[in-house]
Amino acid sequence: MEYPIRIGKYLAHKGYASRRGATEMIKQGLVTINRKKAVVTDIVEERDKVAVARVSQRSYVYYAYHKPKGIISVTSDGGDESIEQRIKCDHGVLGVFPIGRLDKDSTGLIILTNDGRITGKLLDPDKKHEKEYRVTVHKPLKSNFTRLMERGVDIEGYVTKPCIVKVTGEQSFSIILTEGKKHQIRRMCMNLGYTVTRLKRVRIGAIKLGALKVGQLRKVTREELAPLLPRPV
């Protein structure tokens, strides 16, 4: 962590909450910097003393959701329907947010929660949490496709980390990543001359999509959560 740093980012980095949750903590007066109540615009220097008041244990919830095609991961002013809007309408679930993203044209597993503590653990590539996808492209795969994908692909100056690829059909494959650059799989395929026509995420770490139908959600089990939580649920 490099200083100076904005207080919200500092709290998220330290694992107190997501940035969104950190903002709420600050507004509630739960955070002080050098014994003075913090405001959301405060900047933290390395020498500063940041304290977070103890709060009563809140009820955390965790869901696995099968995102349909055409739904975006975050709220937008462009008129697209977001995951939060869809689950509110379909399931009456409020107060949760998605961890990470799936683009509008992709489907599959996304984690929904109100617990910002797991955000960094799940998204940090250094934690090496595997994310598995099923992919279909517009034309038959060449014999060197697996080798080229697994060793890393240059996408606009960034070489992707080694991954695991298994060809599952003439125009389809599975891929396991430990990072998540924006539109990474689509960009990797495009670099090698392929256009992705279908992309579905089926696993995040120990959490599997399984038989969950499109648009449905389920509670994540204690065993699935164990690697992500700082302490037992």
C-alpha positions in Angstrom: 0.0 0.0 0.0 1.4 3.4 -1.1 0.9 6.5 0.9 -0.7 9.0 0.8 -4.0 7.1 0.3 -7.7 8.0 0.5 -9.3 6.8 3.7 -11.9 4.6 1.9 -9.2 2.8 -0.1 -7.2 2.4 3.1 -10.0 0.7 4.9 -10.7 -1.6 2.0 -7.1 -2.5 1.7 -7.0 -3.3 5.4 -10.0 -5.6 5.1 -12.5 -3.6 7.1 -15.0 -3.4 4.3 -15.4 -2.9 0.6 -14.9 0.7 -0.6 -18.7 1.1 -0.7 -18.9 -0.2 2.9 -16.0 1.9 4.0 -17.9 5.0 2.9 -20.9 4.0 5.0 -18.7 3.4 8.0 -17.1 6.9 7.7 -20.5 8.5 7.3 -21.7 6.7 10.5 -18.8 8.2 12.4 -17.1 4.9 13.1 -13.7 5.9 11.7 -11.2 8.3 13.2 -7.8 9.6 12.0 -5.5 10.8 14.8 -8.6 10.8 17.1 -10.6 13.0 14.8 -13.7 11.7 13.0 -12.9 11.0 9.4 -14.7 12.3 6.4 -14.8 10.5 3.0 -12.4 13.0 1.4 -9.6 12.5 4.0 -6.2 11.4 3.0 -4.1 9.0 5.2 -0.4 9.4 5.6 1.8 6.5 6.8 2.3 8.2 10.2 -1.4 8.7 10.8 -3.3 6.6 13.4 -6.5 5.2 12.0 -9.1 3.6 14.3 -12.3 1.8 13.6 -15.0 1.6 16.3 -16.3 -1.8 17.2 -19.8 -2.4 15.9 -22.3 -5.1 16.7 -22.0 -8.3 14.5 -24.1 -7.8 11.4 -25.8 -10.6 9.5 -23.8 -11.4 6.4 -25.3 -13.2 3.5 -23.7 -14.9 0.5 -25.3 -16.1 -2.7 -24.3 -17.8 -5.9 -26.2 -16.3 -8.8 -26.5 -17.6 -12.4 -26.3 -14.3 -14.4 -28.4 -14.3 -17.5 -27.2 -12.8 -20.8 -28.0 -9.1 -21.3 -27.8 -8.2 -17.6 -24.9 -6.0 -16.4 -22.9 -6.4 -13.2 -23.1 -2.8 -12.0 -25.7 -0.1 -12.1 -25.5 2.1 -15.2 -27.1 5.3 -16.4 -27.3 3.8 -19.9 -30.7 2.0 -19.3 -29.3 -1.5 -19.0 -30.7 -3.7 -16.2 -28.3 -4.6 -13.5 -28.0 -7.7 -11.4 -29.1 -5.8 -8.2 -32.3 -4.6 -10.1 -33.0 -8.1 -11.4 -32.6 -10.0 -8.1 -34.7 -7.4 -6.3 -37.5 -7.9 -8.8 -37.2 -11.7 -9.1 -36.2 -12.7 -5.6 -36.8 -9.7 -3.3 -33.1 -9.7 -2.3 -31.8 -6.3 -1.2 -28.6 -4.9 0.1 -26.1 -7.2 -1.7 -23.6 -6.4 -4.4 -21.7 -8.6 -6.9 -18.1 -9.5 -6.3 -16.3 -8.9 -9.6 -18.0 -8.7 -12.9 -19.3 -10.6 -15.9 -19.8 -8.6 -19.0 -23.2 -8.1 -20.5 -23.0 -10.9 -23.1 -21.6 -13.5 -20.7 -23.5 -15.8 -18.4 -22.8 -17.9 -15.4 -21.6 -17.7 -11.8 -21.3 -14.5 -9.8 -21.1 -14.1 -6.1 -23.5 -11.7 -4.3 -22.9 -10.5 -0.7 -23.1 -7.7 1.8 -19.7 -8.6 3.2 -16.9 -6.4 1.9 -14.3 -8.5 3.7 -14.2 -11.1 1.0 -13.9 -8.6 -1.9 -10.1 -8.3 -1.8 -9.5 -12.0 -1.1 -11.6 -13.0 -4.1 -10.3 -10.4 -6.6 -6.6 -10.3 -5.7 -4.7 -12.3 -8.4 -1.9 -13.0 -5.8 -4.4 -15.1 -3.8 -4.7 -17.4 -6.9 -8.4 -18.2 -6.6 -9.3 -20.1 -9.7 -12.1 -19.0 -12.0 -13.3 -21.6 -14.6 -15.1 -20.8 -17.8 -16.7 -22.7 -20.7 -16.1 -20.9 -24.0 -17.3 -21.3 -27.6 -15.7 -19.5 -30.6 -16.8 -18.8 -34.1 -14.5 -21.2 -35.9 -12.6 -24.5 -35.4 -9.6 -24.3 -33.0 -6.2 -24.9 -34.4 -3.8 -27.5 -33.0 -1.6 -24.9 -31.3 -4.5 -23.1 -29.6 -4.0 -24.7 -26.2 -0.3 -24.1 -26.1 -0.6 -20.4 -27.1 -3.4 -19.7 -24.6 -1.7 -21.5 -21.7 1.7 -19.8 -22.0 0.1 -16.3 -21.9 -1.3 -13.9 -24.5 -0.2 -10.3 -25.1 -3.3 -8.1 -24.8 -2.4 -4.5 -25.5 1.0 -4.7 -23.8 0.0 -7.0 -20.9 0.9 -10.7 -21.1 -1.7 -12.8 -19.3 -0.6 -15.2 -16.6 -0.2 -18.9 -17.4 -3.6 -20.7 -17.3 -5.1 -24.1 -17.9 -7.0 -24.8 -21.1 -8.8 -28.0 -22.2 -10.3 -28.3 -25.7 -13.8 -29.8 -25.3 -15.1 -29.6 -28.9 -14.2 -28.5 -32.4 -15.0 -24.9 -31.5 -15.1 -25.0 -27.6 -12.8 -25.2 -24.7 -12.6 -24.7 -20.9 -10.2 -22.3 -19.3 -9.1 -21.8 -15.7 -7.7 -18.4 -14.8 -6.3 -16.9 -11.5 -6.7 -13.3 -12.7 -9.5 -11.3 -14.2 -8.5 -8.5 -16.6 -11.4 -6.7 -18.3 -12.8 -8.9 -21.1 -9.7 -11.0 -20.7 -10.8 -14.2 -22.4 -12.5 -12.4 -25.3 -9.3 -10.3 -25.8 -7.0 -13.4 -25.6 -9.1 -15.2 -28.2 -9.3 -12.1 -30.4 -5.5 -11.8 -30.3 -5.3 -15.4 -31.7 -7.9 -14.8 -34.4 -11.0 -16.1 -32.7 -14.3 -14.4 -31.8 -16.1 -15.6 -28.6 -19.7 -16.5 -29.3 -20.6 -17.9 -25.9 -18.9 -17.5 -22.5 -20.1 -19.0 -19.2 -18.4 -19.0 -15.8 -18.9 -22.2 -14.0 -16.7 -22.0 -10.9 -15.0 -19.5 -8.6 -12.6 -21.2 -6.2 -14.6 -23.9 -4.4 -18.0 -22.3 -5.4 -19.5 -24.1 -8.4 -22.4 -23.1 -10.6 -23.5 -26.7 -10.8 -27.2 -27.2 -11.8 -28.2 -23.7 -10.8 -30.6 -22.5 -13.6 -30.3 -19.1 -15.4 -31.6 -16.3 -13.2 -31.7 -18.4 -10.0 -29.6 -18.0 -6.9 -28.7 -20.2 -3.9 -27.0 -19.6 -0.6 -23.3 -20.4 -0.5 -22.3 -23.1 2.0 -20.0 -22.7 5.0 -17.5 -25.1 3.3 -17.4 -23.1 0.1 -16.9 -19.8 2.0 -14.1 -21.1 4.3 -11.1 -20.0 2.2 -12.5 -16.5 1.8 -13.5 -15.5 5.3 -11.2 -14.1 8.0 -13.0 -16.2 10.6 -15.8 -18.7 10.6 -19.3 -17.5 9.7 
